Amino acid sequence: MADTQPPKLSPAEATRKIRLILDEGTVDYSFHCLHQRMPERGVDTLDVEHLLGQGQVVREAEWSDEYNNWKYKMEGADIEGDELAAITVIVDEDFSVFVITVF
């Protein structure tokens, strides 16, 4: 069976691509993120989009065997300046960022 992992982006490349998608693509959220984690943290979509636009991917991506994709952790702050991090997946097929969870 051939290895079909897509190429892994460096933290700097992932940060640039996430910002480009924020400007020109779409941001989607997992049910868990939108209906559980965000309300628990008092975070809304504007906070997450602020993080995606201003934060940084600061470590190497992690591969998910279950979902066959690279997960990128973006770290930064919400609109109020409170620390915020998000686990994201870059979906090239529809030029989107999928936010799995925030913390």
TORMAR-721598 format. One record per residue: x negated, y negated, z negated of N, C-alpha, C, O in turn; residue number from 1. Coordinates in steps of 0.2 Angstrom, whole numbers. Layout:
N
<n_east->X; n_north->Y; n_up->Z; ca_east->X; ca_north->Y; ca_up->Z; c_east->X; c_north->Y; c_up->Z; o_east->X; o_north->Y; o_up->Z; num->NUM>
...
END
This chain:
103
<n_east->-4; n_north->6; n_up->0; ca_east->0; ca_north->0; ca_up->0; c_east->-4; c_north->-6; c_up->0; o_east->-9; o_north->-7; o_up->-4; num->1>
<n_east->-3; n_north->-11; n_up->5; ca_east->-7; ca_north->-17; ca_up->5; c_east->-6; c_north->-22; c_up->0; o_east->0; o_north->-22; o_up->-3; num->2>
<n_east->-11; n_north->-26; n_up->-2; ca_east->-10; ca_north->-31; ca_up->-7; c_east->-7; c_north->-37; c_up->-3; o_east->-10; o_north->-39; o_up->1; num->3>
<n_east->-1; n_north->-39; n_up->-6; ca_east->2; ca_north->-45; ca_up->-2; c_east->3; c_north->-51; c_up->-6; o_east->7; o_north->-55; o_up->-5; num->4>
<n_east->-2; n_north->-52; n_up->-11; ca_east->-2; ca_north->-58; ca_up->-15; c_east->-3; c_north->-64; c_up->-11; o_east->-8; o_north->-64; o_up->-7; num->5>
<n_east->1; n_north->-69; n_up->-12; ca_east->0; ca_north->-75; ca_up->-8; c_east->-7; c_north->-78; c_up->-11; o_east->-8; o_north->-77; o_up->-17; num->6>
<n_east->-10; n_north->-83; n_up->-7; ca_east->-16; ca_north->-86; ca_up->-10; c_east->-14; c_north->-90; c_up->-17; o_east->-9; o_north->-93; o_up->-17; num->7>
<n_east->-19; n_north->-90; n_up->-21; ca_east->-18; ca_north->-93; ca_up->-27; c_east->-21; c_north->-100; c_up->-26; o_east->-27; o_north->-101; o_up->-24; num->8>
<n_east->-17; n_north->-105; n_up->-29; ca_east->-20; ca_north->-112; ca_up->-28; c_east->-24; c_north->-114; c_up->-34; o_east->-23; o_north->-111; o_up->-40; num->9>
<n_east->-29; n_north->-118; n_up->-33; ca_east->-33; ca_north->-121; ca_up->-39; c_east->-28; c_north->-125; c_up->-43; o_east->-23; o_north->-127; o_up->-41; num->10>
<n_east->-30; n_north->-127; n_up->-50; ca_east->-26; ca_north->-131; ca_up->-54; c_east->-25; c_north->-138; c_up->-50; o_east->-19; o_north->-141; o_up->-50; num->11>
<n_east->-30; n_north->-141; n_up->-47; ca_east->-29; ca_north->-147; ca_up->-44; c_east->-25; c_north->-147; c_up->-37; o_east->-21; o_north->-151; o_up->-36; num->12>
<n_east->-25; n_north->-141; n_up->-34; ca_east->-21; ca_north->-140; ca_up->-28; c_east->-14; c_north->-139; c_up->-30; o_east->-9; o_north->-142; o_up->-26; num->13>
<n_east->-13; n_north->-135; n_up->-35; ca_east->-6; ca_north->-134; ca_up->-37; c_east->-3; c_north->-141; c_up->-40; o_east->3; o_north->-142; o_up->-38; num->14>
<n_east->-7; n_north->-145; n_up->-43; ca_east->-4; ca_north->-151; ca_up->-46; c_east->-2; c_north->-156; c_up->-40; o_east->3; o_north->-159; o_up->-40; num->15>
<n_east->-6; n_north->-156; n_up->-34; ca_east->-5; ca_north->-160; ca_up->-28; c_east->1; c_north->-157; c_up->-25; o_east->6; o_north->-161; o_up->-23; num->16>
<n_east->2; n_north->-151; n_up->-24; ca_east->8; ca_north->-148; ca_up->-21; c_east->14; c_north->-149; c_up->-24; o_east->19; o_north->-150; o_up->-21; num->17>
<n_east->14; n_north->-148; n_up->-31; ca_east->20; ca_north->-149; ca_up->-35; c_east->22; c_north->-156; c_up->-34; o_east->28; o_north->-158; o_up->-33; num->18>
<n_east->18; n_north->-161; n_up->-34; ca_east->19; ca_north->-168; ca_up->-33; c_east->22; c_north->-170; c_up->-26; o_east->27; o_north->-173; o_up->-26; num->19>
<n_east->20; n_north->-166; n_up->-21; ca_east->22; ca_north->-167; ca_up->-14; c_east->29; c_north->-164; c_up->-14; o_east->34; o_north->-167; o_up->-11; num->20>
<n_east->30; n_north->-159; n_up->-17; ca_east->37; ca_north->-156; ca_up->-17; c_east->42; c_north->-160; c_up->-21; o_east->48; o_north->-161; o_up->-19; num->21>
<n_east->40; n_north->-163; n_up->-26; ca_east->44; ca_north->-167; ca_up->-30; c_east->46; c_north->-173; c_up->-26; o_east->52; o_north->-175; o_up->-26; num->22>
<n_east->42; n_north->-176; n_up->-22; ca_east->43; ca_north->-181; ca_up->-17; c_east->48; c_north->-179; c_up->-11; o_east->52; o_north->-183; o_up->-9; num->23>
<n_east->46; n_north->-173; n_up->-8; ca_east->49; ca_north->-172; ca_up->-2; c_east->53; c_north->-165; c_up->-2; o_east->56; o_north->-164; o_up->3; num->24>
<n_east->53; n_north->-161; n_up->-7; ca_east->56; ca_north->-155; ca_up->-7; c_east->62; c_north->-155; c_up->-13; o_east->65; o_north->-160; o_up->-14; num->25>
<n_east->63; n_north->-149; n_up->-16; ca_east->68; ca_north->-149; ca_up->-21; c_east->65; c_north->-145; c_up->-27; o_east->60; o_north->-142; o_up->-27; num->26>
<n_east->68; n_north->-147; n_up->-33; ca_east->66; ca_north->-144; ca_up->-39; c_east->72; c_north->-140; c_up->-42; o_east->78; o_north->-143; o_up->-42; num->27>
<n_east->71; n_north->-133; n_up->-43; ca_east->76; ca_north->-129; ca_up->-45; c_east->74; c_north->-126; c_up->-52; o_east->69; o_north->-126; o_up->-54; num->28>
<n_east->80; n_north->-124; n_up->-56; ca_east->78; ca_north->-122; ca_up->-63; c_east->82; c_north->-115; c_up->-64; o_east->87; o_north->-114; o_up->-61; num->29>
<n_east->78; n_north->-111; n_up->-68; ca_east->81; ca_north->-105; ca_up->-70; c_east->87; c_north->-106; c_up->-75; o_east->87; o_north->-111; o_up->-78; num->30>
<n_east->92; n_north->-102; n_up->-75; ca_east->97; ca_north->-102; ca_up->-80; c_east->95; c_north->-103; c_up->-87; o_east->97; o_north->-107; o_up->-90; num->31>
<n_east->90; n_north->-99; n_up->-89; ca_east->87; ca_north->-99; ca_up->-95; c_east->84; c_north->-106; c_up->-97; o_east->85; o_north->-109; o_up->-102; num->32>
<n_east->81; n_north->-109; n_up->-92; ca_east->78; ca_north->-116; ca_up->-93; c_east->83; c_north->-121; c_up->-94; o_east->83; o_north->-125; o_up->-99; num->33>
<n_east->88; n_north->-121; n_up->-89; ca_east->93; ca_north->-127; ca_up->-89; c_east->98; c_north->-126; c_up->-94; o_east->100; o_north->-131; o_up->-97; num->34>
<n_east->100; n_north->-120; n_up->-96; ca_east->105; ca_north->-119; ca_up->-101; c_east->103; c_north->-117; c_up->-108; o_east->107; o_north->-118; o_up->-113; num->35>
<n_east->97; n_north->-115; n_up->-109; ca_east->94; ca_north->-114; ca_up->-116; c_east->89; c_north->-118; c_up->-118; o_east->89; o_north->-122; o_up->-123; num->36>
<n_east->83; n_north->-118; n_up->-114; ca_east->77; ca_north->-121; ca_up->-117; c_east->77; c_north->-129; c_up->-116; o_east->75; o_north->-132; o_up->-121; num->37>
<n_east->80; n_north->-131; n_up->-111; ca_east->81; ca_north->-139; ca_up->-111; c_east->85; c_north->-142; c_up->-116; o_east->83; o_north->-146; o_up->-119; num->38>
<n_east->91; n_north->-139; n_up->-117; ca_east->95; ca_north->-141; ca_up->-122; c_east->92; c_north->-141; c_up->-129; o_east->92; o_north->-145; o_up->-134; num->39>
<n_east->89; n_north->-135; n_up->-130; ca_east->85; ca_north->-134; ca_up->-137; c_east->80; c_north->-139; c_up->-138; o_east->79; o_north->-141; o_up->-144; num->40>
<n_east->76; n_north->-141; n_up->-133; ca_east->71; ca_north->-146; ca_up->-133; c_east->73; c_north->-153; c_up->-133; o_east->69; o_north->-158; o_up->-134; num->41>
<n_east->80; n_north->-154; n_up->-131; ca_east->82; ca_north->-161; ca_up->-130; c_east->79; c_north->-164; c_up->-123; o_east->77; o_north->-170; o_up->-123; num->42>
<n_east->78; n_north->-160; n_up->-118; ca_east->75; ca_north->-162; ca_up->-112; c_east->80; c_north->-161; c_up->-107; o_east->84; o_north->-157; o_up->-106; num->43>
<n_east->80; n_north->-166; n_up->-102; ca_east->84; ca_north->-166; ca_up->-96; c_east->80; c_north->-166; c_up->-90; o_east->74; o_north->-166; o_up->-90; num->44>
<n_east->83; n_north->-166; n_up->-84; ca_east->80; ca_north->-165; ca_up->-78; c_east->75; c_north->-171; c_up->-76; o_east->70; o_north->-170; o_up->-73; num->45>
<n_east->77; n_north->-177; n_up->-79; ca_east->73; ca_north->-183; ca_up->-78; c_east->66; c_north->-182; c_up->-82; o_east->61; o_north->-184; o_up->-79; num->46>
<n_east->67; n_north->-179; n_up->-88; ca_east->60; ca_north->-178; ca_up->-92; c_east->56; c_north->-173; c_up->-88; o_east->50; o_north->-174; o_up->-87; num->47>
<n_east->59; n_north->-167; n_up->-85; ca_east->55; ca_north->-162; ca_up->-81; c_east->52; c_north->-165; c_up->-75; o_east->46; o_north->-164; o_up->-74; num->48>
<n_east->56; n_north->-169; n_up->-71; ca_east->53; ca_north->-172; ca_up->-65; c_east->48; c_north->-177; c_up->-67; o_east->43; o_north->-178; o_up->-63; num->49>
<n_east->48; n_north->-181; n_up->-73; ca_east->43; ca_north->-185; ca_up->-75; c_east->37; c_north->-181; c_up->-76; o_east->31; o_north->-183; o_up->-74; num->50>
<n_east->37; n_north->-175; n_up->-80; ca_east->32; ca_north->-171; ca_up->-81; c_east->29; c_north->-169; c_up->-74; o_east->22; o_north->-169; o_up->-74; num->51>
<n_east->33; n_north->-167; n_up->-70; ca_east->30; ca_north->-164; ca_up->-63; c_east->26; c_north->-170; c_up->-59; o_east->22; o_north->-168; o_up->-56; num->52>
<n_east->29; n_north->-176; n_up->-60; ca_east->26; ca_north->-181; ca_up->-57; c_east->19; c_north->-184; c_up->-60; o_east->15; o_north->-187; o_up->-57; num->53>
<n_east->19; n_north->-183; n_up->-66; ca_east->13; ca_north->-186; ca_up->-70; c_east->9; c_north->-181; c_up->-73; o_east->3; o_north->-183; o_up->-75; num->54>
<n_east->11; n_north->-175; n_up->-75; ca_east->7; ca_north->-170; ca_up->-78; c_east->2; c_north->-167; c_up->-74; o_east->1; o_north->-169; o_up->-68; num->55>
<n_east->-2; n_north->-162; n_up->-77; ca_east->-7; ca_north->-159; ca_up->-73; c_east->-6; c_north->-151; c_up->-74; o_east->-4; o_north->-149; o_up->-80; num->56>
<n_east->-8; n_north->-147; n_up->-69; ca_east->-9; ca_north->-140; ca_up->-70; c_east->-17; c_north->-140; c_up->-72; o_east->-21; o_north->-142; o_up->-69; num->57>
<n_east->-18; n_north->-137; n_up->-78; ca_east->-24; ca_north->-138; ca_up->-81; c_east->-28; c_north->-131; c_up->-82; o_east->-34; o_north->-130; o_up->-84; num->58>
<n_east->-24; n_north->-125; n_up->-80; ca_east->-28; ca_north->-119; ca_up->-80; c_east->-26; c_north->-115; c_up->-74; o_east->-21; o_north->-116; o_up->-71; num->59>
<n_east->-29; n_north->-109; n_up->-73; ca_east->-28; ca_north->-105; ca_up->-68; c_east->-21; c_north->-102; c_up->-68; o_east->-18; o_north->-101; o_up->-73; num->60>
<n_east->-18; n_north->-101; n_up->-62; ca_east->-12; ca_north->-98; ca_up->-61; c_east->-12; c_north->-91; c_up->-64; o_east->-17; o_north->-87; o_up->-64; num->61>
<n_east->-6; n_north->-88; n_up->-66; ca_east->-5; ca_north->-81; ca_up->-68; c_east->-1; c_north->-78; c_up->-64; o_east->4; o_north->-81; o_up->-61; num->62>
<n_east->-3; n_north->-72; n_up->-62; ca_east->1; ca_north->-68; ca_up->-57; c_east->7; c_north->-64; c_up->-61; o_east->6; o_north->-61; o_up->-66; num->63>
<n_east->13; n_north->-64; n_up->-58; ca_east->18; ca_north->-60; ca_up->-61; c_east->20; c_north->-54; c_up->-56; o_east->22; o_north->-55; o_up->-50; num->64>
<n_east->18; n_north->-48; n_up->-59; ca_east->20; ca_north->-42; ca_up->-55; c_east->27; c_north->-41; c_up->-54; o_east->29; o_north->-39; o_up->-49; num->65>
<n_east->31; n_north->-43; n_up->-59; ca_east->38; ca_north->-42; ca_up->-59; c_east->41; c_north->-46; c_up->-53; o_east->46; o_north->-44; o_up->-50; num->66>
<n_east->39; n_north->-53; n_up->-52; ca_east->42; ca_north->-57; ca_up->-47; c_east->38; c_north->-58; c_up->-41; o_east->40; o_north->-62; o_up->-36; num->67>
<n_east->32; n_north->-55; n_up->-41; ca_east->27; ca_north->-56; ca_up->-35; c_east->26; c_north->-63; c_up->-34; o_east->26; o_north->-65; o_up->-28; num->68>
<n_east->24; n_north->-67; n_up->-39; ca_east->22; ca_north->-74; ca_up->-37; c_east->17; c_north->-77; c_up->-42; o_east->16; o_north->-74; o_up->-48; num->69>
<n_east->14; n_north->-82; n_up->-41; ca_east->10; ca_north->-86; ca_up->-45; c_east->14; c_north->-91; c_up->-50; o_east->18; o_north->-94; o_up->-47; num->70>
<n_east->12; n_north->-91; n_up->-56; ca_east->15; ca_north->-95; ca_up->-61; c_east->10; c_north->-101; c_up->-63; o_east->4; o_north->-99; o_up->-65; num->71>
<n_east->12; n_north->-107; n_up->-62; ca_east->8; ca_north->-113; ca_up->-64; c_east->11; c_north->-116; c_up->-70; o_east->16; o_north->-118; o_up->-70; num->72>
<n_east->6; n_north->-117; n_up->-75; ca_east->8; ca_north->-121; ca_up->-81; c_east->7; c_north->-128; c_up->-80; o_east->1; o_north->-130; o_up->-80; num->73>
<n_east->12; n_north->-133; n_up->-80; ca_east->10; ca_north->-140; ca_up->-80; c_east->11; c_north->-143; c_up->-87; o_east->16; o_north->-141; o_up->-90; num->74>
<n_east->6; n_north->-147; n_up->-89; ca_east->6; ca_north->-150; ca_up->-95; c_east->6; c_north->-157; c_up->-95; o_east->3; o_north->-160; o_up->-90; num->75>
<n_east->10; n_north->-161; n_up->-99; ca_east->10; ca_north->-168; ca_up->-99; c_east->15; c_north->-170; c_up->-104; o_east->15; o_north->-168; o_up->-110; num->76>
<n_east->19; n_north->-175; n_up->-102; ca_east->24; ca_north->-178; ca_up->-107; c_east->30; c_north->-179; c_up->-104; o_east->31; o_north->-180; o_up->-97; num->77>
<n_east->36; n_north->-180; n_up->-108; ca_east->42; ca_north->-182; ca_up->-105; c_east->43; c_north->-190; c_up->-104; o_east->38; o_north->-193; o_up->-105; num->78>
<n_east->48; n_north->-192; n_up->-103; ca_east->49; ca_north->-199; ca_up->-102; c_east->47; c_north->-203; c_up->-108; o_east->45; o_north->-209; o_up->-107; num->79>
<n_east->49; n_north->-201; n_up->-114; ca_east->48; ca_north->-204; ca_up->-120; c_east->41; c_north->-204; c_up->-122; o_east->39; o_north->-207; o_up->-127; num->80>
<n_east->37; n_north->-200; n_up->-119; ca_east->30; ca_north->-199; ca_up->-121; c_east->28; c_north->-193; c_up->-125; o_east->23; o_north->-192; o_up->-128; num->81>
<n_east->34; n_north->-189; n_up->-127; ca_east->33; ca_north->-183; ca_up->-131; c_east->30; c_north->-177; c_up->-126; o_east->31; o_north->-177; o_up->-120; num->82>
<n_east->25; n_north->-173; n_up->-130; ca_east->22; ca_north->-168; ca_up->-126; c_east->27; c_north->-163; c_up->-123; o_east->32; o_north->-161; o_up->-126; num->83>
<n_east->26; n_north->-161; n_up->-117; ca_east->30; ca_north->-156; ca_up->-113; c_east->26; c_north->-152; c_up->-109; o_east->21; o_north->-154; o_up->-106; num->84>
<n_east->28; n_north->-146; n_up->-108; ca_east->25; ca_north->-141; ca_up->-103; c_east->30; c_north->-137; c_up->-100; o_east->35; o_north->-136; o_up->-102; num->85>
<n_east->29; n_north->-135; n_up->-94; ca_east->33; ca_north->-131; ca_up->-90; c_east->30; c_north->-126; c_up->-86; o_east->24; o_north->-127; o_up->-84; num->86>
<n_east->33; n_north->-120; n_up->-86; ca_east->30; ca_north->-115; ca_up->-82; c_east->34; c_north->-115; c_up->-75; o_east->40; o_north->-115; o_up->-75; num->87>
<n_east->30; n_north->-116; n_up->-70; ca_east->33; ca_north->-117; ca_up->-63; c_east->31; c_north->-112; c_up->-58; o_east->26; o_north->-108; o_up->-59; num->88>
<n_east->35; n_north->-111; n_up->-53; ca_east->33; ca_north->-107; ca_up->-47; c_east->34; c_north->-111; c_up->-41; o_east->39; o_north->-114; o_up->-40; num->89>
<n_east->29; n_north->-111; n_up->-36; ca_east->29; ca_north->-115; ca_up->-30; c_east->32; c_north->-110; c_up->-25; o_east->29; o_north->-105; o_up->-24; num->90>
<n_east->38; n_north->-112; n_up->-22; ca_east->41; ca_north->-108; ca_up->-17; c_east->40; c_north->-111; c_up->-10; o_east->44; o_north->-115; o_up->-8; num->91>
<n_east->35; n_north->-108; n_up->-6; ca_east->33; ca_north->-111; ca_up->0; c_east->39; c_north->-110; c_up->5; o_east->40; o_north->-115; o_up->9; num->92>
<n_east->43; n_north->-105; n_up->5; ca_east->48; ca_north->-103; ca_up->10; c_east->53; c_north->-109; c_up->10; o_east->56; o_north->-110; o_up->16; num->93>
<n_east->55; n_north->-112; n_up->5; ca_east->60; ca_north->-117; ca_up->5; c_east->57; c_north->-124; c_up->2; o_east->61; o_north->-128; o_up->0; num->94>
<n_east->51; n_north->-125; n_up->2; ca_east->47; ca_north->-131; ca_up->-1; c_east->50; c_north->-133; c_up->-7; o_east->53; o_north->-139; o_up->-8; num->95>
<n_east->50; n_north->-129; n_up->-12; ca_east->53; ca_north->-131; ca_up->-19; c_east->49; c_north->-128; c_up->-24; o_east->44; o_north->-124; o_up->-24; num->96>
<n_east->50; n_north->-131; n_up->-30; ca_east->47; ca_north->-129; ca_up->-36; c_east->52; c_north->-126; c_up->-41; o_east->58; o_north->-129; o_up->-41; num->97>
<n_east->51; n_north->-120; n_up->-43; ca_east->56; ca_north->-117; ca_up->-47; c_east->53; c_north->-117; c_up->-55; o_east->48; o_north->-115; o_up->-56; num->98>
<n_east->57; n_north->-121; n_up->-59; ca_east->55; ca_north->-121; ca_up->-66; c_east->58; c_north->-116; c_up->-70; o_east->64; o_north->-115; o_up->-71; num->99>
<n_east->53; n_north->-111; n_up->-73; ca_east->56; ca_north->-105; ca_up->-76; c_east->58; c_north->-107; c_up->-83; o_east->63; o_north->-105; o_up->-86; num->100>
<n_east->53; n_north->-111; n_up->-87; ca_east->55; ca_north->-113; ca_up->-94; c_east->51; c_north->-119; c_up->-95; o_east->46; o_north->-121; o_up->-92; num->101>
<n_east->53; n_north->-123; n_up->-101; ca_east->49; ca_north->-128; ca_up->-103; c_east->48; c_north->-127; c_up->-111; o_east->52; o_north->-124; o_up->-114; num->102>
<n_east->43; n_north->-130; n_up->-113; ca_east->42; ca_north->-130; ca_up->-121; c_east->37; c_north->-136; c_up->-123; o_east->36; o_north->-137; o_up->-128; num->103>
END
